[in-house]
Amino acid sequence: MRGGTVESHTSNLKIINSVFTNNKAVLNGGTLYFMVGTDNLVSGCTFNDNSGPNGSAIRTITIGTILNVLSSNFTNNKATNNGGSIYSAN
């Protein structure tokens, strides 16, 4: 699984006032994985104790993927390779 909770292949995804705890991904982002898309938003969210190889809470990967992260908290998220909480490969 690339994203422990959400794997997105679209634009305009809005994730607001959500809590993500103890999510794990085997391949990439521990909680949210944004493959493509513009106008994606994560706002007012809390990410606790999530894990994954690259970006334990959030990962974006494709050139041109646009993600805005606002007023969100990240606590004790662990990545085994890159990006403790957020990893952008684009």
Buried (B, 14 or more C-beta within 10 A) or exposed (E): BBBBBBBBEEEEBEBEEBEBEEBBBEBBBBBBBBBBBEEBBBBBBBBBBBBBBBBBBBBBBEEEBBBEBEEBEBEEBBBEEBBEBBBBBE
